Amino acid sequence: MTVDVGDSILMECVARGFPIPRIRWFLNNKALPNNGSVIEIDELTLNHTGVYLCVAENVAGNATATATLSVMGESF
């Protein structure tokens, strides 16, 4: 996905299982503090550019999904 500086985005990680999976997010292999199924970012900057990884895990195993975000323009 490509967006402009200052835009807002919403990314959702949907996972089902029993027990209910724990969801963690990473940006460029660094853990993000948001550990819920949704990430909402307002006022995007160039620092938000990268590969977002969602990891859903429980005792049965894990599943992952990735999304690449490109933020274009100048940060103010």
Secondary structure, DSSP 8 states (H G I E B T S, - for coil): -EEETT--EEEE-----SS--EEEEEETTEE-S--SSEEEESS--GGG-EEEEEEEEETTEEEEEEEEEEEES---
